[in-house]
């Protein structure tokens, strides 16, 4: 089954073709970084307008790349939530219109399920059950995964997610938008032990996260110490976030009696996080799994995969435009 995947939940336009027999055929991503950089953050109206301009050319591009005709598409998957309402609507309209024209089924995909399943695009896929750390944009979640659609949220951010804390701290450091990757790059030249920053909520039971206080502590250090090297603060901040994330991952693995860990989402591309996660999992006698770096950020390939798995089971959604800017993973149905 050949499935077209469309991702338009925020500030990346992703389109992909996935074949349930041959795997990923092609994918393209357009980033809106330059568009939003002037404003220091995503402007929803501009994001929606740019998706409208990009979706058709990107779809034509991957069809040309694969040599496929539009009529050979057998199903369409699109992100229906969570995300920005206007941005979600553009992808839904494109998907619904094309599915109606071709006469094929379409299915709305949960954006976070896409991230969660992204490692299945790799040659070595994680076993079930496992624990997944989803760190994407405004989300930080720990999820027990017993199978596709079988998700139990173990913990989540109660205020700023890890990615938000990275971006807000980077902005105070005067780094370009989006700040997270620039902060990580700056941290390479710093000493991660130079600034004593808290590891939030590790002295409490449970698996929830809170990064607002850590962000504030880092900003306070910078304001109180004008001579503090930005490289050292960046390195210390990154280390605090990674230590906190992995401490909760370790706690979740032990609680669930598992040793397989998946890390996915934008922050999942962080080199220090991956390195330390590998060390931790090796000590636990397990393994960490990740999508390749290009599939950590929002992309159409993960949506095509997630949609293909559900379409192949006969699932589809009606032709109404039912987008869901807020949507819990636990509401999804299981695939057996």
N, C-alpha and C positions, 0 to 999 in steps of 0.2 A: 504493500500500500504506500503510495507516494503522497506525502503530507507537506503542505506549505505551512510554515510557522511564521507568525507575525507578532513582534514584541514592540509595544509603544507605551509602556506604563509611565515613563518619566522622560528622561533626556537622551535616550538612545533609541534609534530606529533600527530594529533588527528583522531581517527576513532570511528564511532558510528553507531548504528542501531536504526532507528526510524520507528514506525508503526503509520500511520495516524489514526488508530482506537484505539490503546492501548497506544500510547505515546512512550517515550524513553524506549528502551529495554535494551541497554547496551552501554557503551562508555569506551574508554581507551585513555589516554594521555601520551605521552613520552616527557619529557622536555630535552632540550639540554643545560641546564644551566652549567653543569659540563664541557661540551665540549668547550664552549665559554669563560668560566671564566678565563682561562689562558691568553686570549687576551683582556679581559676587554670589550668585545662587540661581536656582532654576526659576524662571518666570513661566508659570503654567500656560498662559495664553500663547506666548511665543513657542513653547514646546509643542503645543497642539498644532499650530500653524505649520511648523517645520515638519512634523510627522506627515501632514497632508501632502507636502511637497515631495517628500522622499519615498513614500511607500510604493507608488506605482513604478518609478524608475528602478528602485532596488529589486522589485519583483521581476521586472523585465530583465534586469541584469543577471539574476541567478538562473532564470529560464534559459537565457542565451548561453550562459556558462555551462549548463548541463546538457544543452541541446534538446530540452524537453519543450513540448507545446503546452499551452495553458490547459487544453482539454485533457491532458494526461494527469493532471492533479486529481487525486482521488479523495482528498479530505483537506480541510483547512483548520488550523489551530491558531487561536489568537489569545492574547492576554486580556482577561476580563476583570482582573483585580488581583491584589490591591494595587493602588497607584493613583495618579492624578486623573480626575474624572474626564476632563477634556481630552487628555492624551489617550486614555483608554478608549474613548468613544471613536477616535479616528481609526484606530486599529480594528475595532469591532465593525465599523461601517465598511471598511475595505474588505474585511473577511466575509461579512454577510453578503455584500454585493457580489463578490467574486464567486462565492459558493452558490448563490442563487443562479448566476449566469451559467456556471459550469454544470450545475445540477448535482453537486456533491455535498456530503454532510460537513458541518462545521461544529467546532466545540470550543467553548471558552475555557481557558486554562488559568489555574491559580499561579500567579507570578512566583511565589515562594516555592511551590512544588517544582516549577521549572528549575530553580536554583538547586533545590534538594536533589533532583534527578540528574543534574548536569554531569556528575562524575560517570554516569552510565554511557556517556559519549566516548569514554576512554577505553583502551583495550582491556585494562584490568578494572573490573567493576567491584564495588564494595558488596560484601555479603549482607544478607538479612538474617537477623536483626542487627541494627547498628545505631549509634548515636550520631546525630548530625548537628553541627554548629552552623547556623545560618547567619551570616553577618553581611547584610546587604542594605546599603542606604540607611533608611530610618528603622531598620529591623535588626535586632539581635535576639536569636532564638536558639534554645537547645531542644531538640526533638528526638524522641525515640521513634525509629522507623522499623516496623515489622514487615513491611511490604509496600508495594505501590498503593497509595491511598490509605495506608494504615499508619497514622501518625498520632503521636501523643506529645503535646507540648509539655516539656519538663520545666522550662524556665524562660523568661523573656526580660527585656529591658523595661524598667519602671519609669524611666525618664529618657535622657539622651541615649541613643544607641551608640555602639562603638564607632561606626562610620561618621555619625554626626559629631561626636566628640573630637575625632581626628580633624574634621573639616573646620570646626569652630576654633580649635586650638591653633591650627595652621593659619587661620585668618588673622589671629592676634599676632602671630609671628611674622606677619607680612608676606606670607607665601601666596602664590597665584591660585586661582580657582581651577579645578577642585583641589582642595588643600591636602587631603589624605595622602595621595601618592607623593606629593612634594615634601610633606613632613617626613615620610619614610625615607626618602632620598637624603634629606638633610640629616637624619638620624645616623646615617652611615658614618658621618664624620664626628660624631659625638660620643660621650661616655655615658652609657646607660645607668651607671651607678653614681653619677655626679650630683643628682638632685633627688632628695628623698620625697617621693610622691606616694600617696596612699594606694592600696589595692582594695577598692571599695567592695563592701559586703562579704568579704571572705571570712569575717569573724561571726557571720550569722549563718544559721542553717538555711537550706534551700538552694535553688539554682537560678534565681532571678539576678539580673544585672542592673547596675546603676553607674553611669559614667558622668553625670552632671557634676558631681562633687570633685571628681578627678580633673575634669576640664577646668573648673574654677580654681583648684589648687595650683595647676600649672600656670594659669594666667596670673594668679597672685604672686607666684615665685618670680615671674618675669617683671612684674611691676615693682616689686620690693627689691629686686636686685638688678639694677640697670646694666651692670657689667657682666651679667650672666650670659655665657655663650649660647646662642640660639641652638647650635648643634647639640650641646649637652642637654638642654631642656627637651628638644625633640627626641633625642635618644632615650631619655629618662621617661618621657611620656609614653613613647611607643612600648618600652619595656613594661611599664605599669599596665597598659591595656592588654598586652599579650599575656603577662603573668595572670591577670584576672580572668581572661577568657579561658586559658588552659587549666587554671585551678578549678573552675566550674566544670569544664569538660571532664577532668579527672574524677571529680565528685560524681558527675552523672554516670560515667562508665562504671564506677564501683557500685553506685546505687542500683543500676540496671543489670549488673553482673555481665557486662559486655566488654570487649576489647577492640572493637572496630569503630573508628571515628571518621566521619566525613566532615570536611570543612569547605563551605561553599559561599558564594557571594563576593561582592567587591573587596571587602577587607580580607577575604580568603586568599587574595593574591599577595598579601604581605609576606615578604621573605622571612622575617624574624618569626612570625607566627608559624609558618610552615616548618621551619627548621626546629623550633622548640616542640612543636606538636609531634614531629617524627621521633625526637628524643624521648618524649613522654610515653608515646605509644610503644616504642621498643622496650622501655622499662616495664611496661604493663604486659608484655608478651603479645601485643597486638599490632595493628597497622593503621596509619592514617591515609585517607584517600582524598584526592582533590580533582576538580576539573582543570584542564589546561588554562593558562592565564587568560586567553582570549574569551573563555567561557565563564570567567568569574564575574565580569561586568554583565549588564543586561544584554541579551542576545536572542536572536530568533531560533537558533539551533536547539536550545533547551526547551523552548515552547513547542517546537515541532516534535521533538522527542516525547515530551509529556502528553501532547495531544494525540500523537500516533498510538501510544500505548492504550489510550482510552478509546479512540476511534476503532482500533482493531478489536476491542471487546464489544463493539456495537453501541457505545455511548455517543451521544451528540446532544446539542442544545437547540432549542427552538429558534426561529428566525427573528424573534424580538431582540432588541439591543439591551440585554440584561448585564450591564457592567456592575462591578461591585468594588468601589474604592476601598471598602473595609471588608475583610473576608478571613475567617479563621481556617487554618489548615485542617483542624479537627472536623470540619464540616464536610470534607471530601469523602466520596465513596471509595471503597476498597476495590482493587482489581485482583482477582484470583487466577 
